[in-house]
Amino acid sequence: MEKAPCQRNCCLDQDDICLGCGRSLTEITGWHQADSAQKQQILELARQRLAAKKRPSEFVIPVQASRGKPS
């Protein structure tokens, strides 16, 4: 039996994805009913979600603080 990937850092984002383990709320609540293959799929999707959150977005444009008087 696979161990749940819970990090005891449960906090859901706006998409109901846990910021600690990367699982969706549905995946978290259904973990104990999932079979081994389903758990492996959940773990892989969770890893992908966490990796995507850690990588910088390609669409973020850095904003410099203005110094002095506005132009």
C-alpha positions as CSV (number, residue, x, y, z in Angstrom):
1,M,0.0,0.0,0.0
2,E,1.4,3.4,-1.0
3,K,1.9,5.9,1.7
4,A,-0.1,9.1,1.2
5,P,2.1,12.0,0.1
6,C,0.6,14.4,2.7
7,Q,3.2,16.9,4.0
8,R,1.0,18.1,6.8
9,N,1.1,21.5,5.1
10,C,-2.5,21.5,3.9
11,C,-3.5,24.7,2.2
12,L,-5.6,24.7,-0.9
13,D,-5.1,27.2,-3.7
14,Q,-7.9,28.8,-5.8
15,D,-8.0,25.6,-7.9
16,D,-8.4,23.3,-4.8
17,I,-4.8,22.0,-5.2
18,C,-2.9,21.4,-2.0
19,L,0.2,23.6,-1.8
20,G,1.9,21.0,0.4
21,C,1.5,17.7,-1.6
22,G,0.1,18.9,-5.0
23,R,-3.0,16.7,-4.9
24,S,-6.4,18.0,-5.8
25,L,-9.1,18.0,-3.1
26,T,-10.8,15.1,-4.9
27,E,-7.6,13.1,-5.0
28,I,-7.0,13.8,-1.3
29,T,-10.4,12.6,-0.2
30,G,-10.4,9.6,-2.5
31,W,-6.9,8.4,-1.7
32,H,-7.9,5.5,0.6
33,Q,-10.4,4.2,-2.0
34,A,-7.9,4.4,-4.9
35,D,-6.2,1.3,-6.1
36,S,-2.4,1.1,-6.6
37,A,-2.5,2.2,-10.2
38,Q,-4.7,5.2,-9.4
39,K,-2.4,6.2,-6.5
40,Q,0.6,6.1,-8.8
41,Q,-1.2,8.3,-11.3
42,I,-2.2,10.7,-8.5
43,L,1.4,10.9,-7.3
44,E,2.7,11.7,-10.8
45,L,0.1,14.4,-11.4
46,A,0.9,15.9,-8.0
47,R,4.6,15.9,-8.8
48,Q,3.9,17.7,-12.1
49,R,1.7,20.3,-10.4
50,L,4.3,21.1,-7.7
51,A,7.0,21.3,-10.4
52,A,4.9,23.7,-12.4
53,K,4.3,25.9,-9.4
54,K,8.0,26.1,-8.6
55,R,9.1,27.0,-12.1
56,P,8.9,30.8,-12.9
57,S,6.1,31.7,-15.2
58,E,7.1,32.7,-18.7
59,F,4.4,35.4,-18.7
60,V,5.5,37.3,-15.6
61,I,6.9,40.7,-16.4
62,P,9.1,42.1,-13.7
63,V,8.1,45.6,-12.5
64,Q,10.8,48.0,-11.4
65,A,10.1,50.3,-8.5
66,S,10.1,53.9,-9.6
67,R,12.7,56.1,-8.0
68,G,12.4,59.8,-7.7
69,K,9.6,61.8,-9.4
70,P,7.1,60.1,-11.7
71,S,7.6,60.9,-15.3
